[in-house]
Amino acid sequence: MKNPFSVLLIILLLLLAGQAGASYWFRVIDVTPIEMTPNSEANFTVSVKGLGSERAYVELVFKNKSEGFDFSCQKMIKNVYPAGVTKYNCTVKAADVPPGNYSFVVDAAAKGAPSGKRTAFINVLAAKSGAAIEPQVQPIPAGQMQQEYNASQAEQGAAEEPQTPAPGAVAAILAMLVVLRKTQR
């Protein structure tokens, strides 16, 4: 009677260990700088990195958008592999917005994965006209805004990145302890 029970526990352990290894985690690692004028459109690229152990279909979600901006991508959902980087080609259209610096959030959304968002910036430049010379406000370069944002995120610490084990890791460890205890008797 002991032998079939031990075999059953070992099979259970193997099944749980397989679930423990699967994790889904994707993060937006880069958004190319965007500079545009009012009533125009600009292309940009969003790079998503697979940080987990499994591939999944990842959708880009644009959040906290300012009024007057419309975002679109050729393919909003792509298959992202673990340890791979997938690039999304996107376009932003600006309405008649005043010149200035704007921000938005790009999130990598996948089933069972934590949020992998990143803040990106749009630098809207004044349209050049030869009619009158107006004093222009010097816009902040998008790269400098990104550096300032990264510095503020570093000050906040790594609270955003949860370092938790895969979902079945605890169950697999408990099953191993039960099997070890049964084999010692």
N, C-alpha and C positions, 0 to 999 in steps of 0.2 A: 504494500500500500504506500510506503514511503517513496519508492522509486517513481511512480507516475505523478505523485504530487510534486516532487522535485523537478521533474521534466516540465510539468505545467508551469511552475514558477520561473524556470529558466526561459521558457517561451514567452511568458508575460514580460519578463525582464527585457528580452530582446525587442519586443514590440514597443515597450515604453522607451527604451533607449533610442529607437528610431524616431519617435516623436520628440525626444529631448533634443535631438540634433537639428531639427528644422526650425529656423527662425527667419522672420521676414522683417527687414529693416532697410529702408531706402532714404537717402538724403539728397536734397538739392545742394550741389557743391559749388556751382558757379552760374551766374547770369551775366552775359556780356553787357558792357556799358551801353546805355541807350541815350542818344542825343537826337533831338528832333526840333522842328518848329511847329507852331500852331497850325492846325488844319493839314497835317501831313501824316505819314506812316513811316515806321522804322522796323527793320528786322533785327531780331536778337536770338541768341541761343541759350537754352537752359540745359545744364548738364546734371544728370541724376546718377548717383553711385549706389550700387547694391552693396550693403554692408552686412547683410545676413547670410544665411547658408542656403537659401532657396531662391529661385527666380520667381517672379510674379509679374502680372500686368500692372503697370503703374500709370496713374492718371495725374496730369498736372492740374492743380486747382489754383486759380488766382483769387487772392483775398485782399481785403483792405484797399481796394482800388479807389483812386480819386475820381470824381465825376469828370466826364469828358474823355476818358480813356477806354478803349475797347480792345481786349486781348483775344488773339486766336492763334491756333497752331495747326500745321498741316495734319498731324496726328496727335491727338491729346492723350491717347493711351498707347503705350509701347511695352514690350517685354523686356524687363531689366534683369540681367543675370548677376549672381553674387560676384563681388569683387570686380565688376565691370562698370563702365561708364557709358550711359546712353544719352545722346544729344537730341533735344527737341528743337526744331526750327519754328520760331514763333514770330508773330507780327503784332505791333501795337499801333492803333490808329488814335490820333489826338484830334479832338474837336477844337473849337476856338477857345483854348485855355490860355491864361496869361503866362508869360515866361516865368520860369522858376524851377525849383527842384521838387520832384514828387517821388513818393515811394509806394511800393506795393509788396505783397507777400506772395511767393510761389511755394506751394506745398506739393510734396510727392505723396499721393494717396494710393494705398494698396490695402487689400483686405487682410486684416490681422497684423498690420504694421503700425508702429508709432509714427507720429507726425515727423516729417523730415523737411521742415520749411526753412526758407531763407528770405530775407528782405532784399529787394532790389530797388534801383533808383532810376528815375527818368529825368534827364536834364532838358528842359524845354527852353530853347534859345529864341530870342526875338527875331522876327522875320526882318530881313534887311530890305530897306526901301531907300531909294535915292531922293525922295521928296524932301525930307527934313532930317537933319542930324539930331538925334536924340541921345542924351547921355544913357549909356547902357550900364546896367548893373552886371558886374562880373559874376557869372554863374560858378558855382563850386563844381570842379571836375568830378565826374561820377566815381573815378577811382579813389579820390580823396574821401568822398562820402562813404564808400565801402570800407576804407581803412578806419574811419572814425567809428563806424558801426561795429566792425570786428573788434576794435579796442574796447568799446563799451560791453560787448558780449563777453570778452575775456575777463573783464572786471566782475561780471556777474557769476563767473565760474561755469563749471560744466553741469549745472543743475538741469539743463534741458536734455542731456543725453543719459537716459537711464541705462545703467549697467546691470541688467537683470539676466538671469539664466533663461534658457529656452523654456517654454511652457511645461514640458514633461520631465525636466531635469530632476525636480524634487521627487516625483513619483518613481523615477528610475533608480534614484539613490535609495529610497525606502525599500524598493523591491530587491535591490542588491543586498541590503542589510538582512532582509528576511531570508533570502536564499543562503547567505553566509551563516546565519544563525541555525538554519535547518541542517546544513551540511556539517556543522560542528557537533551536533548531537549524536 
